[in-house]
Amino acid sequence: MVGTPLWSLGTKRPGWHRQRGATSIIVVVFLSLIISAMALAWFVGRAAVHKHEVQTAADSVAQSAALVLQRDGMGFANRIETYRPAWEGNTISQLPTLPALDMRYDAATKLLNITATVDRPLQAQVPGLGQPPGLRVRGVSQVQVHQEELTDVNRNIPKLVLVLDYSGSMDASFGGGQTRLQALRSAVNTLLDMNLEIHYGLVLYSDDVLGTVAVSDNSVAAIRGAIGRGSANMTCSSCGLNRAGELLRATDVKGRHVLIVSDGLPNNGGGTGGMTTAADRLRMNDDTTVLSLEIKSTGAGLEAVMKRVAGPKGDPDGNDPGHYFAASNSAALRDTFREIVANILCTAGPLAPAPVRQPDGSYLIYTFLRDAGGAESPVHDQHGVSNPRAASYDQATQMLRIPYAPDCEKILDRAASLVVRYDQPAFSH
């Protein structure tokens, strides 16, 4: 048997080397592809993280701007420091400037749309290749705020019967060298001096009705004369409220109001029960809004019953905090009278959609006066202090009451409009 020649074996070795070389190249290429894929995956993942961070920053900017806009008005841009911390922590690095903000009001939906755009260079490097040039990530967020711009206020001529406590306790000191009765007379005269478009009536009561003045448009002089009389003894609050109902039933049903002022619990005419029954009858049967004003006195225990009788017409059980008032000195008594009549005189609305009642029973409503130049300033409370939350909301009518008469006058004179922003800002997506 002849063996295989050595030259024949030698001719196979070059082929083996070629196979091994090709395999090495394939392995290298494969590994390169795997490494490139891993690098690309890392880059894509890092880009997604950066995109998420930028979008979070845009969301934070839009929501923070909306909250400041509600609280401070349209001039929020010069108060950027108040909401800078809310969005700076959501970015990879400090934002050098305020992100672009766009505000557009949609009159059809009554929504103010606040759009924030954050546009940043992509901060992600491909391993071995560095930072790809020109790549950017963009986050856009839109937050909506309910907004109404009201150019009119309702100023119907209301009818207001003042039901005043002239019992013996009203002769007690009220500070400033005045008795409670003297302070009450002074506050009523100050109210009448304002020459407001109100048709007044009057009931003075003690253990019974001491005097009345019918509701009319020329009753001011008669009221000034009647309140000059002295006090008597007991307190029959129901007597005063029942007589007020008789006076109002002689008028048309629109705009009926009663303001009962007292410093002590009723001790005649059915006591507390008689007082609440009389007030309930006014609200439910006589289309009358009942307001109460407590002249504070130590140990009187009057607050609960004065709150109980207070409420808008149609309210079955009173206890409406927006219709109860209190004063502990002469100056506060005068201011409170002004607050009450401003609430009666100056209403705006209705707000639609209706504001959402918060868990604590309040409403997130912010009000501003906007002048002809577009500048906004908060409305004022009854003491003239700027407070965008000062206007009170009546859920039954969806109307706002503006407590500061000069604010009301500006709207009436077309010197300003009332801008109302309410409820929590919400993302549009």
Secondary structure, 3 states (H helix, E strand, C coil): CCCCCHHHHHCCHHHHHHHHHHHHHHHHHHHHHHHHHHHHHHHHHHHHHHHHHHHHHHHHHHHHHHHHHHHHCHHHHHHHHHCHHHHHCCCCCCCCCCCEEEEEEECCCCEEEEEEEEEEECCCCECCCECCCCCEEEEEEEEEEEEEEECCCECCCCEEEEEEECCHHHHCECCCCCEHHHHHHHHHHHHHHCCCCCEEEEEEECCCEEEEEEEECCCHHHHHHHCCCCCCCCCCHHHHHHHHHHHHHCCCCCCEEEEEEECCCCCCCCHHHHHHHHHHHHHHHCCEEEEEEEECCCCCCCHHHHHHHCECCCCCCCCCHHHEEEECCHHHHHHHHHHHHHHHHCEECCCCCCCCECCCCCECEEEEEEECCCCEEECECCCCCECCCCCEEECCCCEEECCCHHHHHHHHCCCEEEEEEEEEEEECC
